[in-house]
Amino acid sequence: MKKTIHIVVLFLLTGITFGQTLPDEVVLKLKAPRVFHAVFHTTKGDFTIEVVRSWSPLGADRIYQLLKTGFYNNNGIFRVQTGYVIQFGIGDSKEINAFWDKKPLKDEPAKTLNRKGTLSYARDGAESRTVQLFINLKDNVKLDTVNYNGLRGFTPVARITEGFDVVEKFYNGYGFEPTNHQDSVMLYGNAYLKKHFPEIDYILRAELVK
């Protein structure tokens, strides 16, 4: 219980400073550098990712746009399946979620594999990638070739360069279950997660490394 209280208080305090920003359409014109890095400060510590634009140009541009507008600040890490994947990418604002949900990316072929420590976009059917990412906790060979809703495989866009031990510490007691509540989280934000899944961890702030 003390651990839960500590996390919630920390989240509330940092949320005031590092909130999300409702983007202007102009943000969609931002192009990512060839390679860039970002650090994610979480309730379990920090991890750093390296985004490689050649792996997924549209996907890299989107992550760059999201980081520029603070989208991943105060994100609940709602799916933690030990030995498989970790997923995040739902904002704490209905308006911000709606903005990005209406801006899906065109599909891109995978240029690399879903190896341990890589990040790929979560998706449903064709052209459904928007903001949600998952971290591979092992070499997920099946995600390179699986036929899911008419598309083959998932496209990696980045990899963890520091702090993989941190992501392995995220609370995993809920497993896949919070993923079934994504529509509610899209509407009600972290208030819904705190009420129904109080133990989950959060990305407190995500920023580009200069």
C-alpha positions in Angstrom: 0.0 0.0 0.0 2.8 2.4 0.8 4.4 1.7 -2.6 1.1 2.5 -4.3 0.6 5.8 -2.4 4.2 6.8 -3.2 3.7 6.2 -7.0 0.4 8.1 -7.1 1.8 11.1 -5.2 4.9 11.2 -7.5 2.7 10.9 -10.5 0.4 13.8 -9.5 3.3 16.1 -8.7 5.1 15.5 -11.9 1.9 15.5 -14.0 1.5 19.2 -13.1 4.9 20.1 -14.7 5.1 17.6 -17.5 1.6 17.5 -19.0 0.7 16.8 -22.6 0.0 19.4 -25.1 -2.9 19.4 -27.6 -1.0 19.6 -30.9 -1.5 21.9 -33.8 -1.7 20.3 -37.3 1.7 21.8 -38.1 3.3 19.2 -35.9 2.5 16.6 -38.5 5.1 18.2 -40.8 8.0 17.5 -38.5 10.6 15.1 -39.8 12.8 13.0 -37.5 16.6 13.0 -37.8 18.3 9.9 -39.2 18.9 8.6 -35.7 17.7 10.2 -32.4 17.5 9.2 -28.8 14.9 9.8 -26.1 14.9 9.1 -22.4 11.7 7.9 -20.6 11.5 8.7 -16.9 9.2 6.2 -15.2 8.0 5.2 -11.8 10.7 2.4 -11.8 13.6 4.5 -13.2 14.8 5.6 -16.6 15.3 3.9 -19.9 16.6 5.3 -23.2 15.6 4.4 -26.7 17.3 4.9 -30.1 15.0 5.6 -33.0 16.3 4.6 -36.4 14.4 6.4 -39.2 15.4 4.0 -41.9 13.6 1.2 -40.1 10.3 3.0 -40.4 10.4 6.6 -41.7 6.8 7.4 -41.0 6.9 5.6 -37.6 10.1 7.5 -36.6 8.6 10.8 -37.6 5.5 10.1 -35.5 7.6 9.3 -32.4 9.5 12.5 -32.9 6.2 14.5 -33.2 4.8 12.8 -30.1 7.9 13.5 -28.0 8.0 17.2 -29.2 4.4 17.6 -27.9 4.9 15.6 -24.7 2.4 12.9 -25.6 4.1 10.1 -23.6 4.2 12.2 -20.4 2.0 10.6 -17.8 1.3 7.5 -19.8 0.1 4.4 -18.0 2.1 1.3 -18.9 -1.1 -0.7 -19.2 0.1 -4.0 -20.7 2.9 -6.0 -19.1 3.2 -9.6 -20.1 6.3 -11.1 -18.6 8.5 -12.7 -21.2 6.5 -11.3 -24.1 5.7 -7.5 -24.5 5.1 -4.2 -22.6 2.7 -1.7 -24.2 1.9 2.0 -23.7 0.6 5.0 -25.6 -2.7 6.2 -24.3 -2.8 9.8 -23.2 -4.5 11.4 -20.2 -6.7 13.6 -22.3 -9.7 12.6 -24.4 -9.0 15.5 -26.8 -5.4 14.6 -27.3 -6.2 10.9 -27.8 -8.9 11.9 -30.4 -6.4 14.1 -32.3 -3.9 11.3 -32.8 -6.5 8.6 -33.3 -7.6 10.4 -36.4 -4.0 10.5 -37.8 -3.1 6.9 -38.6 0.1 6.1 -40.5 0.4 4.2 -43.7 1.8 0.7 -43.3 5.6 0.2 -43.8 7.4 -3.1 -44.4 9.6 -4.3 -41.5 13.3 -3.5 -42.1 14.5 -5.3 -39.0 13.3 -8.0 -36.6 11.3 -7.9 -33.3 14.3 -8.8 -31.2 14.6 -8.4 -27.5 14.6 -4.7 -26.6 13.2 -3.4 -29.9 10.0 -1.2 -30.0 7.3 -1.6 -32.6 3.9 0.0 -33.1 0.9 -1.8 -31.9 -1.8 -2.0 -34.6 -5.1 -3.5 -35.6 -5.8 -3.7 -39.3 -4.4 -1.9 -42.3 -3.1 1.7 -41.7 -3.9 1.6 -38.0 -0.6 2.6 -36.4 -1.0 5.8 -34.4 0.7 6.3 -31.1 0.9 3.0 -29.1 4.2 1.2 -28.9 5.2 -2.1 -27.5 8.6 -3.3 -26.2 9.7 -6.8 -27.0 10.9 -8.5 -23.8 12.4 -11.4 -25.8 13.2 -12.3 -29.5 9.6 -12.4 -30.6 10.1 -14.3 -33.9 6.4 -14.9 -34.5 5.8 -11.1 -34.6 8.0 -10.9 -37.6 5.8 -13.1 -39.7 2.4 -13.5 -38.1 -0.6 -12.6 -40.3 -2.7 -10.3 -38.1 -5.8 -8.7 -39.6 -4.6 -9.1 -43.1 -1.1 -7.7 -42.6 2.2 -9.6 -42.1 4.3 -8.9 -39.1 4.9 -5.8 -36.9 7.4 -3.1 -37.9 10.1 -2.2 -35.4 11.1 1.5 -35.2 13.5 1.7 -32.2 15.5 -0.2 -29.6 16.3 0.3 -26.0 20.0 1.3 -25.5 19.9 1.8 -21.7 17.7 0.7 -18.9 16.3 -2.6 -20.1 16.5 -3.8 -16.5 14.1 -1.0 -15.6 11.3 -2.1 -18.1 11.6 -5.6 -16.7 10.5 -4.2 -13.3 7.2 -2.8 -14.4 4.2 -4.1 -12.5 3.0 -7.2 -14.3 0.1 -8.4 -12.1 -2.6 -7.4 -14.5 -1.1 -8.9 -17.6 -3.1 -8.4 -20.7 -6.4 -7.4 -18.9 -6.0 -3.6 -19.0 -5.7 -3.8 -22.8 -9.3 -4.8 -22.9 -10.2 -1.4 -21.4 -8.5 0.8 -23.9 -11.7 2.6 -25.1 -12.4 3.7 -21.5 -8.8 4.9 -20.9 -9.0 6.8 -24.2 -12.1 8.7 -22.8 -11.3 9.0 -19.1 -7.5 8.9 -19.0 -5.5 8.0 -16.0 -8.4 8.4 -13.6 -9.8 5.2 -15.1 -6.5 3.4 -14.7 -6.0 4.5 -11.1 -9.5 3.3 -10.2 -9.4 -0.1 -11.9 -5.7 -0.9 -12.1 -4.0 1.1 -9.3 -0.7 -0.8 -9.3 0.4 -0.1 -12.8 3.5 1.9 -13.5 3.7 5.2 -15.4 5.9 7.0 -17.8 6.3 10.3 -15.9 8.1 12.2 -18.7 9.6 11.4 -22.0 12.1 13.8 -23.7 14.4 14.0 -26.6 18.1 13.6 -25.7 20.1 16.6 -26.9 
